[in-house]
Amino acid sequence: MIAEELMNKEVITVTANNTVEEVAQILKDKRISGLPVINAQERLVGIISEGDLVFQQKKINSPVFFALFDGIFQLGQQQFYEEIKKIAAYKVEDLMSKDVITVQPDTDVVEIATIMIENDINRVPVVDNSNRLVGIITRHDIIKNMYTTV
């Protein structure tokens, strides 16, 4: 079985300009856990999930300072600034994951399942050669298609 046979072709998407609040409402209303983010040409530019929204509620870990040879050094400054940016995000573009793992329509289900497990992800967008979104496969789709009794 390949991605094209498993994927949901009617994918609910958002754009980078949508608000985080709009995403939360869609996730809640549609009872889904993540959304592909596309641009005007329907090319995949990111993905936003429940995990991203939950991240906004986490405690901020402040950078660590230490003194060495009459100087003060800071560790974790970049990570601190990235966390602040995500926690304060209003638009999808500030909260979404930009490095998205994708598959092609002819990718085998065994490879898709392996990708999901090894990367601890719940959904894999299916894109064509131009990175246009053509579908999405969730863990539920794999279970539904592999364990359905006739």
N, C-alpha and C positions, 0 to 999 in steps of 0.2 A: 504494500500500500504506500502511496506517495502523498505528499502535502496537498496536491491539487484535489485528491479524493477526500481528504479529511477536513480541509480548511473551511471556515465560515467566510463566504464571499461578501456578505452584507456586514461590513465592519463599521462599527461606530467609531468615529474619529474626532479629534479636536485639532485646533491649530495652536501655534506658539503664543498667539495673542489672546486665547481664551483665559479666563481667570481661574484661579485655583478653586474658588467657590463654585464656578460652573462645572468643573470637573467632578467635584465632590457630589454635586447634585445628580450628574449623569451616572456616576458609579452607584449611587444609592438607588436611583429610580430604575436603572436597568439591571441591577443586581450582578454587576460585573466587577472585576478587580483591577482592571487596567485598560488604558486606551492608547492606541498609536497616535502620534502627533505628526500631521502632514503639512506640507506647504501648499501654495496655490496650484502647483503642478501635480498634486497628489503624490509627491515623493515623500518618503519617510524621513523625518528629521529627528525623531525621538520617541520616547514612550513615557507615560506617566502612570503610576500605579497607586494603590492604596498605601503601599509602603512609603512612597514619597510624601503623601499627605500626612501619614502618621509621624514621619520624620519631623514635621513642623512642630510637634508637641514635645519633642525630646528636650532634655536638660542640655544646656550649652556647656561644653567643656572648654574652660578658658585655657589659654596658652600657659605653658610652664616657663618660669623665669629661673635662672640660676646664675650665681656669681662665680667668676673664675678670673683670677689675676687682675683684680680691680676693675673688671668689666661685668656687665650684666648681659646675659644672652637669653634669647627667647626661643623656645622650641614649640613647634606646632602652630605657628602663626598663620600659615597658608590654610591649613585645615580649619582653623578657627574662623577665618574670614569666609571660607566656603560654607561652613555650617550656618553662620549668621545670614548669608545670602539666601540659603534654602529655607531657613526658618522664617525669614521675613518675606518670602516670595509671594507675590500677588498674581503674577502671570505664569502661565505654564512654562514658558521659555526659561524661567529662573529656577524651576523645580524639576523639570523632566530629566530623564537620563538620555544623554545624547549618543552614547556608544551602545547601540542596539544590536543584539545578535539577531540575524535574520536567516531565512532559508528561501530557497527557490521552489517553484511549483513542483519540480521533479525530485525533490529531496525525499529520501526514504524515511518511513516512520521510525525505524530503528535509530537512524541518525538524529531525528528530531527529538525522540525520547532521551537519547544520550545527551544531547545539547541541553535539554531542560534540566536533567538531573545534575550533570556536571557543573552547570552554571547557576543552579538553584533559582531558576526562573519559571514562571507559571504560564507564560504565553510567548509565542514566537511569531512575529509578523512574517508574512510570505510576500516577497517582492519579486518583480520581474527584473530583467537585465538593466533597466533604467532606474532602478530603485523605487519604482512606483508600487504602492501598496495594492496587492491583489487579493489578500485574504489574511486570516489570522488563525493560528492553531493554539488551543489551550490544552492543558493537561486533561481537562474534562472531555475534550473532543477525542483525544486518544483513547481514553477509557471507554467512552460511549461507542466508538467504532471497533474496538478490539474485543470488547467483552459483551457485545449484544448477542443474545441468543436468537436463533432463527425460529 
